[in-house]
Amino acid sequence: MVKKKAAAHSGTPATALLDARGISYSVHGYTHDPAAVSFGLEAAEALGVAPALVFKTLLVNTGVPGAHALAVGVVPVNRTLDLKAMAHALGVKKVEMADPAVAERRTGYVVGGISPLGQRNPSRTVVDSSALMHETVFISGGRRGLDLGLAPADLMALTGAESAPIAGH
C-alpha cells in the first residue's frame, strides 16, 4: 500500500502514530453529514467500499476496577458488537457499552470519530477476526469524515490487539 501523507488539516493522534512508526496507510477524507444515522455506513458509502471493510471502534465497560475498566472492540460497521463474545474474549463475566462521555474522555476523540489508534489512554483492544481476511481495512482517522486504510496486521500490532470473533449480526 502506498503511503499518502495527510494534508496538514487532517493530522490527528492516529496519523501521528502511524507516521512515527513508519507504517504505510492511506488517508480518506469525506464530508460528514451531521444527519447521518450511522457514521460507519456513511464512511463506507463515501469511500465506495464494502461495509465489511470499514471497522468501527466501540468502548465497553468491563466492570473491572481501575485501568482495565474499559476495553475497545473493533468490528465491521455493518455488524454489531456481540457483548457476550467480547466479554469472553476479555475473560470477564460481562461487558456493557461504555458511556459515550466516558469513551470521549478516555480516548480523546469524539463519538463517531474514535480511532483505535492514538488514544489518549489506550485500552485493551480486541479486533474482530474478520479483519484478518482482508488486505486493507478502514478505521476512523480520529475525527468524523476521516478514515484511514491500513493492513490489519499493522492495526493489531499498533494497538497490541487480540483477534476474536466479536461481531454479532
Secondary structure as GFF3:
##gff-version 3
##sequence-region A 1 169
A	DSSP	three_ten_helix	8	10	.	.	.	ID=ss1
A	DSSP	alpha_helix	13	21	.	.	.	ID=ss2
A	DSSP	beta_strand	26	29	.	.	.	ID=ss3
A	DSSP	alpha_helix	39	47	.	.	.	ID=ss4
A	DSSP	three_ten_helix	51	53	.	.	.	ID=ss5
A	DSSP	beta_strand	55	61	.	.	.	ID=ss6
A	DSSP	three_ten_helix	66	68	.	.	.	ID=ss7
A	DSSP	beta_strand	70	76	.	.	.	ID=ss8
A	DSSP	alpha_helix	83	90	.	.	.	ID=ss9
A	DSSP	beta_strand	96	97	.	.	.	ID=ss10
A	DSSP	alpha_helix	100	107	.	.	.	ID=ss11
A	DSSP	beta_strand	124	128	.	.	.	ID=ss12
A	DSSP	three_ten_helix	129	133	.	.	.	ID=ss13
A	DSSP	beta_strand	137	143	.	.	.	ID=ss14
A	DSSP	beta_strand	146	150	.	.	.	ID=ss15
A	DSSP	alpha_helix	152	159	.	.	.	ID=ss16
A	DSSP	beta_strand	162	164	.	.	.	ID=ss17
###
